């Protein structure tokens, strides 16, 4: 079901005017826009849109993005099989969504992003998914998706509880949710500030917020765990003023030899997670949950 994001009246279709308040979701740069007042938000509000260029150039070859995709695709298949309708909130350049699209060839897919600029990058990677601009704090969907993903997005939003509540509304009863977030406040550095993060989570914090939104947690584990000492050293160096000036993309630019080594370490870690290992510490956390309708 699609609703008006302003007054919550049911809409007959995405392009139809709301009978209650007259709202119409316009098209901007070829994309349906559900929050037009935020479509071109200023730099520093949630994210710097200039960063999409850097991400698009570095994601394909970076060990962390490769390993995270592998983990997400495994969790999606392991816990939710092949959802008929799937949505990714904050799809950015479409790196994850394009991989999901290849995995779920027969499913109806949607990718949302606050910034229209990001959707233009996602459109180059995604051939079949519908791409829309949307404020995750006010989604126009109710009981619509079988599964949803939100990957390294919640840490950008002060109202993360509201986002999780909106996801619960958008899922069908028993629908599935995949989340990744950065972890451990003691890893905070200039990299987080440049990326417009508002927090790094503890396991207890993110798990508590997910449960409070009406979800049952099926799996919760840290990842980037075996590389945590190297990550801590990198973040310690990033506290220096010179590192802060390098921008959010600095941490993604890795020596090719180290990148290959780190990829192998992450492959070992992923094999352990597949076999049931749950790491207590790690740079990031994966949460797999299901809407609890008991």
C-alpha positions, 0 to 999 in steps of 0.5 A, a space after each residue: 500500500 502507498 500512502 501520502 507521506 504528509 497526511 497518510 491517506 491511501 494513494 491509488 498510485 505513486 503519481 496520483 494526487 492525494 485526495 486528502 491534502 492534494 500532495 503529488 510526488 513530483 519527478 526530478 531528474 527522472 526520479 519519483 520524489 517523495 520529500 521534495 523539500 529535501 531532494 537537494 539537501 545542503 552538504 553536511 545534512 546527513 551526508 555530503 553529496 559530493 562524496 558520491 563521486 568518491 564512493 562510486 570510484 572506489 567501492 568496486 575495488 575496496 575490500 570492505 565494500 566487497 566483504 560487506 556485500 558478500 555478508 549481506 547477500 548471504 544473510 538475505 538468502 540464509 534468513 529470507 530466501 527470495 522475498 517477492 518485494 525488497 527495498 533498500 533504504 539509503 541505497 547511495 550509489 547502488 553498489 549493494 542494490 545492484 548486487 541484490 538485483 543480480 541475486 533476486 532476479 525475479 523480485 520487485 526491487 526498490 532503492 531509495 535515497 534522500 539525495 537525488 544526486 545519489 540516484 543518478 549514480 545508482 541508475 548506472 548500476 541498477 537495471 531493473 530496480 525502481 529508484 525513488 527519492 525519500 525521507 526515511 523518517 516519513 516513508 509512503 509505504 505500508 505493509 508493502 515489502 517482504 524484506 528491507 535493508 538499510 546499510 550504514 545509514 542509521 548512523 547518519 540520522 538523529 531520529 534512528 528510532 523513527 526510521 526503524 518504526 517507519 520500516 516496521 510499518 512498510 514491511 508485511 507481517 513477519 517481514 525481514 530486516 537487514 541492518 549494518 551500522 558502524 560500532 564502538 564509540 572508541 573508534 570515533 575519528 575525523 573519518 566519522 565527522 567527515 562522513 556526517 555520522 552522528 553516532 557509532 553504536 554499541 551492540 546493546 543500543 542498536 539491538 534495543 532500538 530494533 526490538 523497541 521498533 517491533 522486531 525479533 532479532 534473528 542474528 546479531 554479530 560484529 564484523 571487521 573483527 579480525 581486522 579490528 587492531 588495524 582499524 583502531 590504528 587507522 582511526 587513531 591516526 585519523 584523529 590528527 588534524 592532517 587526516 581530518 583535512 583529507 576528507 571522508 574518502 581517505 580511509 577508502 584509498 588503500 595500498 593494493 597489497 594491503 587491500 588484497 590481504 585485508 580481503 583474505 582476512 575478511 573472507 576467513 571471518 565471513 567463513 566463521 560467521 557462516 558457520 555460526 560464530 558471533 563476534 562480540 567486537 568489530 568495526 561494524 555490526 550486522 543485525 538480521 531481524 523479523 517483524 514480530 507480529 505475535 
